[in-house]
């Protein structure tokens, strides 16, 4: 018969994740699935002109990558935005009202966990625009099944001129939720919209999509029981101490 001390050690190892209780964690989990989401795979434009193709994305309009050192009214590394913004950010581009950049991400390797309703997503980005203009950026998801039918959607943004307080730069936005059952592909689209001026000053940086498995009911039950047993062991020991020493 296992002693209480040994049981406590085992349960502690389970709770710490050192003894696996679920094999649901698979390839697409726990990492940013958006390729080149930080805009660092290309040499950013110093003028705001179009560079292309933009690594990892299928683009429309004049979507481009601009260097934080460009100046001329574009965001600087010292303006509101990510602390780890790197060298570049995304912009809508010159002489265009609408630009987009998209990726299609295969999440079939996590299909079993997704179909169990046990996978969450965290979508985030720094989004913004220029000065007092209303140009903006929106990062959106479409969840598709194996037949390319849309099962659901999610988005972050836009960050408005009022949100920015009229300052040039980007602000952090995040959305979380459950991946729809049956999802096999996630389409990611960054949309830049021009509302004033000649340049589409929708700006974005540090795009991120991370999927995470949630504990299966059996795993959660084991942890709950384990926590209860540890508490019971403590109470038994405390009671024994009181009986032995009268304290």
CORURNOR-V608307 format. One record per helix or strand of 2 or more residues. SS is the DSSP state (@ for helix, = for strand). FROM is the first residue (numbers start at 0). LEN is the number of residues. Records with the same first field share a line. If there is no record, write none. Layout:
SS=FROM-LEN ; FROM-LEN
//
This chain:
@=3-12 ; 107-8 ; 160-4 ; 216-29
==57-3 ; 63-4 ; 87-7 ; 97-9 ; 118-11 ; 135-9 ; 149-7 ; 168-10 ; 184-9 ; 198-15
//
